[in-house]
Amino acid sequence: MSRPSAESSPRPPRRNLNSIVAEIRSALTSSLVLEEVLALIAERIAEAMEVWGCDIHDYDPERNTLTLVAWWCPEPTEEDLAYIGNVVQLDERPDYDPIIRGRQTVATYIDDADIPDNERVIMEEWNELSTLCTPLVFGDEVIGVLGLIENRAIRRFSEEDKDLFRLLAVPAAIAIHNARLYTRQQERNRHLASLLESSRAMSSTFVLEQVLEVVARKTGEALQSDECVIYEYDAEADTLVYRSFFSREPTRERDDIGTVYPLDDHPADRAIIEKGTVAEETVGDPGLASDTRIFMEKRGYQTCLNAPLFFHGEPVGLLALFETKAERHFTPEEFELTAGLGEQAAAAIQNAKLYRREEMRSRRLVGLLEASRTMTSSLELRAATSGNGVSLPIFIR
């Protein structure tokens, strides 16, 4: 495992194993916040195994990555804590294959002659003399990796050590599973709240900009994206019109509301609208369209999720989510939520169009009515004056 290392400290005295296991189990019910639970479990496991440090990684099989979610050592530095969240690309670390795919408990020592060169470099860089890793398994599914680190002296892990380590890995796997369920429920609640707020906004006003402002904000918040932009599609002019903008950084540069973009200059956007499905684009994709790459690099975007907006089968706009700090791959649930919020935006655009059309029609009718009233009053006045033998000039304003 590679991470910053604190100063070496004396090995803590061994505590009663039963009390350690009891504390680990109690940690499972102490909180549903993943970070708090796993940090406590990492500490207790390090103490039980009498090692300098313990880390816990979450495994994502779709992205083939490990993400550091918990790390404990006696005196963690700010750099240690900042390292939490680091992502390991497993395509670049084949040494994890026996752990994740082979489900083995693997010990590595700095004086092993057969350590791969890249792993030896990492161990030397972080002063790791001994490591022990085991898969975290829940329901016959590998959901993470638990690791031990010793930097004070080479620690030869016995078979008894490994058996104990595998035993202590069980509550860590349960904690990750429980926290995942809780996080998913929170996400569902946030998604439903976003759909509800967008629906309320649509029923509260027919002013397009006001409705889309709420939809853009709620979409950005629900997906936890850095920015969200909504465009209106003008089929006659073959353009996109910039209608709404949300950003977590209010100082970010943006175009003026109402800016028009000819689709001849943005063929990739035209293709997304014509295809009619949610599309993810990342700046690191070698097959990314050239006009999209130029746009994303100019604005500092790493990932863009595009949702074409349709109402009764007709395109009415485009909703785009942007990531500025790092590339991101959205989950199928997030694709589904984006499509749902896109339907809200499409309905808002269509309702606003109908409202504008009715407003224009009403103004025309009011104008015709006023003209008719003027003409009628003029004729009545002429008839009245003619009956008295008085002729008055008629002024129609």
VENSULCOR-V767808 format. One record per backbone hydrogen bond with DSSP energy under -1.0 kcal/mol. CO is the residue of the C=O (numbers start at 1). NH is the residue of the N-H. Records with the same first field share a line. If there is no record, write none. Layout:
CO: NH  NH
//
This chain:
16: 20
17: 21
18: 22
19: 23
20: 24
21: 25
22: 26
23: 27
33: 37
34: 38
35: 39
36: 40
37: 41
38: 42
39: 43
40: 44
41: 45
42: 46
43: 47
44: 48
45: 49
46: 51
53: 149
54: 72
55: 147
56: 69  70
57: 145
58: 67
60: 64  65
64: 90
65: 60
66: 88
67: 58
68: 85
70: 56
72: 54
77: 81
78: 82
79: 83
81: 84
83: 86
86: 68
88: 66
89: 92
93: 96
94: 97
96: 100
97: 101  102
98: 104
106: 133
108: 131
109: 112
116: 120
117: 121
118: 122
119: 123
120: 124
121: 125
122: 126
123: 128
129: 110
130: 150
131: 108
132: 148
133: 106
134: 146
136: 143  144
141: 138
143: 59
144: 136
145: 57
146: 134
147: 55
148: 132
149: 53
150: 129  130
158: 162
159: 163
160: 164
161: 165
162: 166
163: 167
164: 168
165: 169
169: 173
170: 174
171: 175
172: 176
173: 177
174: 178
175: 179
176: 180
177: 181
178: 182
179: 183
180: 184
181: 185
182: 186
183: 187
184: 188
185: 189
186: 190
187: 191
188: 192
189: 193
190: 194
191: 195
192: 196
193: 197
194: 198
195: 199
196: 200
197: 201
198: 202
199: 203
200: 204
201: 205
207: 211
208: 212
209: 213
210: 214
211: 215
212: 216
213: 217
214: 218
215: 219
216: 220
217: 221
218: 222
219: 223
220: 225
226: 248
227: 322
228: 246
229: 320
230: 243  244
231: 318
232: 241
234: 238  239
238: 263
239: 234
240: 261
241: 232
242: 258
244: 230
246: 228
249: 252
256: 259
259: 242
261: 240
262: 265
266: 270
267: 271
268: 272
269: 273
270: 274
271: 275
272: 276
279: 306
281: 304
282: 285
285: 288
289: 293
290: 294
291: 295
292: 296
293: 297
294: 298
295: 299
296: 300  301
302: 283
303: 323
304: 281
305: 321
306: 279
307: 319
309: 316  317
311: 314
314: 311
316: 233
317: 309
318: 231
319: 307
320: 229
321: 305
322: 226  227
323: 302  303
331: 335
332: 336
333: 337
334: 338
335: 339
336: 340
337: 341
338: 342
339: 343
340: 344
341: 345
342: 346
343: 347
344: 348
345: 349
346: 350
347: 351
348: 352
349: 353
350: 354
351: 355
352: 356
353: 357
354: 358
355: 359
356: 360
357: 361
358: 362
359: 363
360: 364
361: 365
362: 366
363: 367
364: 368
365: 369
366: 370
367: 371
368: 372
369: 373
370: 374
371: 375
372: 376
373: 377
374: 378
375: 379
376: 380
377: 381
378: 382
379: 383
380: 384
381: 385
382: 386
383: 387
385: 390
386: 389
//
